[in-house]
Amino acid sequence: MTLEINGSKGSIAFDLEKLNSLQVYFREEGNPKLHGFREVLVTESDHPFYSVWWPHGHILGWEHAHIHEINHFLSAIAKDESVEPYGATFEDGYKAAVICDAILASAETRSEQRIVYEQ
């Protein structure tokens, strides 16, 4: 299964069978004749969670995503820090719910829905 998100400035695709890479496309970057997706390895040493992974060159499995979530969350609590930017906040969850509601309303009414975040 692949999850692809397309925006006005580019796209990103994540394939559940290729956990160690992302397909990334930047619309405004470089020569338009050479535009296209490129593979970005997420297991390189500059990744923010690299310090808790296997040595360079080893692939990650499905379970590592859950281990990272728990590690990051507990570290944020222990250090009294925010989970941002790598973890979701309650505000992020609220905004995701508003978007999901708009998607459902759009499907039911077959019309564009405006996203409104209430304070």
TAZIJO-V967553 format. One record per backbone hydrogen bond with DSSP energy under -0.5 kcal/mol. NH is the residue of the N-H (numbers start at 0). CO is the residue of the C=O. If there is no record, write none. Layout:
nh->[NH	NH]
co->[CO	CO]
//
This chain:
nh->[2	3	4	6	10	11	12	13	15	15	17	20	21	22	23	23	24	26	26	27	28	29	33	34	37	39	40	41	42	46	49	51	52	57	63	64	64	65	66	67	68	69	70	71	72	73	74	75	76	77	78	79	80	86	92	93	94	95	96	97	98	99	100	101	102	103	104	105	106	107	108	109	110	115	117]
co->[13	1	11	9	24	4	22	2	0	13	14	17	39	12	21	37	10	8	24	8	25	27	30	31	23	21	38	19	19	43	46	48	49	54	60	60	61	61	62	63	64	65	66	67	68	69	70	71	72	73	74	76	75	82	88	89	90	91	92	93	94	95	96	97	98	99	100	101	102	103	104	105	105	113	115]
//
